[in-house]
Amino acid sequence: MGTSPDHRCRRVYLSGGMEYAADEGRDWRSTMQEWLEQRLSCTVFNPNLESEQFFRIHAPGIDFRSLKLRNPEQFTELVTRLVDIDCREIAERSDYLICLWDEAAMRGAGTKGELTMARFFGKPVYMVTQIPLTEIPGWVLGCTTKIFPDFPGLQSFLSHRDE
């Protein structure tokens, strides 16, 4: 059974590794954002774009990653503000999360926190991963609604979910 247009996708949060990801995970997020906007008329919270905007306003011209060693206090202050933005987004505005679970997500902490927030606030998490389930922490699996081996599989599911 399909849903009426007013129940279609509204806002999606794109979760996945940034700190340890190649180009901070921009490629997959950009591709997925374009697909969600064009095919499902979604609004997308893309942490790459949101972080860029945040740094333009609050830390212009600063090499954020180098602050971790140069000025840990300023680094922590900026990260705390980003965490607050992301938590509010998940809790108050996003309808569901799409998560790319890969080596970068496994190494970092943000994705795990985002999935936990989504679980706590009853937001579905659709995970794309090629990591064997036996290597994914049980906590992460407990926060996940449905797992897909690739983005085309997820896109097919979302296309039919929002009909």
C-alpha positions in Angstrom: 0.0 0.0 0.0 1.4 3.4 -1.0 1.4 6.5 1.0 -0.3 9.8 0.1 2.1 12.5 -1.3 2.0 14.4 2.1 3.6 11.3 3.7 6.4 11.0 1.2 10.0 11.6 2.1 10.5 14.9 3.8 14.0 15.1 5.4 16.9 12.6 5.3 20.1 12.7 7.3 23.2 11.2 5.5 25.3 9.5 8.2 28.7 8.0 7.7 32.4 8.4 8.3 33.9 11.9 7.8 37.0 12.3 9.9 38.7 9.1 8.5 37.0 9.0 5.1 38.4 9.9 1.8 37.4 13.5 1.1 35.2 13.2 4.2 32.7 11.1 2.5 31.6 13.8 0.0 31.2 11.6 -3.0 28.6 9.2 -1.8 26.7 11.9 0.0 26.6 14.2 -3.0 25.4 11.3 -5.2 22.8 10.2 -2.7 21.6 13.8 -2.0 21.0 14.4 -5.7 19.1 11.2 -6.1 16.9 11.8 -3.0 16.1 15.4 -4.1 15.4 14.5 -7.7 13.7 11.2 -7.4 11.9 11.4 -4.1 11.6 15.2 -3.6 13.4 14.9 -0.2 15.2 17.6 1.7 18.6 16.3 2.7 20.8 17.1 5.7 24.3 16.6 4.3 26.9 16.9 7.1 29.6 17.8 4.6 27.7 20.9 3.4 26.4 21.8 6.8 30.0 21.6 8.2 31.4 23.7 5.4 28.8 26.4 6.1 29.4 26.2 9.9 33.2 26.7 9.3 32.7 29.6 6.9 30.8 31.4 9.6 32.5 30.3 12.9 36.1 29.5 11.8 36.8 31.2 8.5 40.3 30.4 7.1 41.1 27.9 9.9 42.4 24.4 9.1 39.9 22.6 11.4 41.7 19.2 11.4 45.0 20.7 12.4 43.4 22.4 15.4 43.3 19.0 17.1 47.0 19.3 17.7 47.6 23.0 17.6 44.7 24.2 19.7 42.8 21.3 21.3 40.5 23.6 23.3 39.3 25.4 20.2 39.0 22.1 18.3 36.8 20.7 21.1 34.6 23.8 21.2 34.0 23.6 17.5 33.3 19.9 17.5 30.9 20.3 20.5 28.9 22.8 18.5 28.8 20.5 15.4 27.6 17.6 17.6 24.8 19.8 19.0 23.7 20.7 15.4 23.7 17.1 14.3 21.9 15.9 17.4 19.2 18.5 17.0 18.9 17.7 13.3 18.3 14.0 14.0 16.0 14.5 17.0 13.9 17.3 15.7 13.9 17.4 11.9 15.0 14.2 10.1 12.5 11.6 9.2 15.1 8.8 8.7 18.8 8.3 8.3 20.8 6.7 5.5 24.1 5.3 6.8 27.1 4.2 4.8 28.9 1.8 7.2 32.4 1.3 6.0 36.0 1.3 7.5 35.8 5.1 8.0 32.6 4.8 10.0 34.0 1.9 12.0 37.1 3.9 12.9 35.3 7.1 14.0 32.6 7.8 16.6 30.2 10.2 15.0 28.3 7.6 13.0 27.8 5.4 16.0 26.4 8.4 17.9 24.1 9.4 15.1 22.7 5.9 14.9 22.1 5.8 18.6 20.3 9.2 18.4 18.1 7.9 15.6 17.2 4.8 17.5 16.4 6.7 20.7 14.1 9.1 18.7 12.4 6.3 16.7 13.9 7.3 13.3 14.5 4.5 10.9 18.1 3.8 9.9 18.8 2.4 6.4 22.4 1.1 6.3 24.4 0.4 3.2 27.4 -1.8 3.9 29.7 -4.5 2.5 31.2 -5.2 5.9 30.3 -8.7 7.1 27.6 -8.6 9.8 30.0 -10.5 12.1 32.3 -7.4 12.0 29.7 -4.8 12.7 29.2 -4.0 16.4 26.0 -5.4 17.9 25.1 -1.9 19.1 25.2 -0.6 15.6 23.1 -3.4 14.3 20.7 -2.8 17.2 20.2 0.8 15.9 19.7 -0.3 12.3 16.3 -0.8 10.7 17.3 -2.4 7.4 20.6 -3.3 5.7 21.5 -3.1 2.0 24.6 -4.4 0.2 24.7 -1.4 -2.1 23.0 2.0 -2.9 21.0 0.7 -5.9 19.3 -1.8 -3.5 18.5 1.0 -1.0 17.3 3.2 -3.8 14.9 0.5 -5.1 13.6 0.1 -1.5 13.1 3.8 -1.0 11.4 4.2 -4.4 8.8 1.6 -3.5 8.5 2.7 0.2 7.5 6.3 -0.9 5.1 5.3 -3.6 
